[in-house]
């Protein structure tokens, strides 16, 4: 089985091109999806504007840690991922805030028909996913009321999960992923003294979503052991209440062991 490479600008086009539909491909194609347990750690920049607390932007370094399980089946690949981020160094000038983020994501990926770019084979997967996303923001300032220094948001989402694998050499792949919620049950802390808004709403993609994108090479040390270096981008937007907008850029290293 060969592993070759694909230019970045074709990633989104390939994943969502209407000419490709979900189908069951051979086991040879499905084995390109690395199976087993993965541990991932990353570090990078984070920025957030949480208008429940402040209209100012806070930014800083937000470490990233995740664990994932991937299991191949006859006609789909199941994947489960937990990630956690926290930092007390997110700040706006001299004012700091503590950020905690947690997500639990699971998905079922189905192989799309194999395709070629520049006479080289590539493999893509697409399927449904569900996610629990939790955000907690606690500003480090003295206030008279408990609520005004803390902000909470929660999304329980149904969405789409996509993966692409392009083989560079026999032991080196370029991998990309894109995951996002399409419809969510959202919860947001509200100021009951200022508004009658309900803290729970059904949110569409435009009103509330958590999106993640990754791209990077994976090197196979052995058939069941591989390492991956990747760029990770995460974007969260909730606009039905006081707007919450956050984004992060990370460089991450992943170790995957297949049983």
Beta strands, then each sheet from edge to edge (+ up, - down):
strand 1: 36-50
strand 2: 58-61
strand 3: 63-72
strand 4: 77-92
strand 5: 95-111
strand 6: 115-117
strand 7: 120-139
strand 8: 150-169
strand 9: 172-188
strand 10: 200-204
strand 11: 208-222
strand 12: 225-238
strand 13: 244-257
sheet 1: 2+ 1- 3+ 4- 5+ 7- 6+
sheet 2: 2+ 1- 13+ 12- 11+ 9- 8+
sheet 3: 2+ 1- 13+ 12- 11+ 9- 10+
end
